[in-house]
Amino acid sequence: MPMALKIRTSLRPVTATHGLTAFPVVALLLDDLKIINSELGRLSLSATLVCDILGVFLQTLGRSLSMTTDPGQQACQENLSQCLSHVGAFVWRNFISMPHDFPFWPSGIGGITHLACYTVYRDIKLISDSVYAVMLASVVVTSIPVPILVKYLYDPSRKYAGYERRDIMHLKPNAELKILALHSQDNSASHVNAYSANVFLYFNQDNTIRTLNLSVLERAPCSAGILVDRGHLGRSTSVVSTLSSFSVAVIFLGGKDDREALTFAKRMAKDSTIRLTVIHLVAMGNESAGGEWDKILDAEVLKDFKCNRVGEGLVLYVEEMVKDGPQTAFVLRSMVDEYDLIIVGRRHMVESPQTVGLSEWSEFPELGTIGDLLASPDIDFKSSILAIQQQQQWLS
């Protein structure tokens, strides 16, 4: 057979097969990347299945219309083999492999369906050995970079990101503050994704719940907080509060989480029964972990507290100069018994002069450095603790 005719004969089945994105291949790729149950994964599977069925149908129809000679009968056999290959792969994936936790195919052979088709084409002499070798190489070349590219380009956490600000700072002063409280681990991630409210989690030393809380803090499309409930919320245990008031303190060092915590406390201060104290821990030498813009924002959010223009209750503003973490711990331990609730910013992975030396001993990162210090069993006091984190997942 002339070379030109060989190429022309091979071109049609090779092009048709190479342009077909087989369902088993896509399913395997999505499963390896752990995104098969994501929105992108479900959409990809649905689209691939439809294209798969349509592609096989069109190929079979095209071959049937051109079956006038013996080679046509071979093409029919080839199409039947290809269809059986797809059906077998689909049945293995959905009805045999998944219910029994059998491995699907080795992850390094993502183009197993294409390999099967090319092997059939070679066996029925529809393509030559040289074309078969080239197509084998193409399958290997395309199977290696695609999973790497998908893993690099697709970030599963983006599905939790919000397209608008869902924090307390950017709410209008009189706007309703929506809060979702999660008491258990059942479907918590789906709740967080479905609600636009700010989230309050309950602290627990159980490792499963701690892992859940950390996951929510990482993915929440809104501001989130973790409450360490000492069992006295709703009734005052403060040594300075009267029976008709509830004493709250905010520990402010600076940064977005601390500003969020202060804004939340500002809303609480609208209640005349709240006795609010803002404790501003200032680093000696006026050093700051953030830049100049952070300093400007900190000064702006503190302005109303310094001038006592907040709420209807009693509001106090106190500045304490500290040089390092140990001195911060000493200052806080000396005043913790004065409050029913202490609010702090989580400040995860934020190092500042006021906390130097404390993060190394942190046991509960979900509470942040200051929250972890106050929740330590070494400190015997009855105040509850609320650690707040400003919205992180946000697409501007």
Buried (B, 14 or more C-beta within 10 A) or exposed (E): EEEEEBEEBBEBBBEBBBEBBBBBBBBBBBBBBEBBEBEBBEEBBEEBBEBBEEBBEEBBEEBEEEBEEEBBEBBBBBBEBBBEBBEBBBEBBEEEBEEEEEEBBEEEEBBBBBBBBBBBBBEBEBBBEEBBEBBBEBBBEBBEEBBEEBBEEEEBEEBBBBEEBBBBBBBEEEEEEEBBEBEEBEEBBEBBEEBEBBBBBBBBEEEEBBEBBBBBBBBBBBBBBBBBEBEBBEEBBBEEBEEEBBBBBBBBBBBBBBBBBBBBBBBBBEBEBBBBBBBBBBBEEEEBBBEEEBEEBBEEBBEBBEEEEBBEBBBEBEEBBBBBBEBBBEBBBEBBBBBBBBBBBBBBEBEBBBBBEBBEEBEBBBBBBBBBBBBBEEBEBBBBBBBBBBBBBBEE
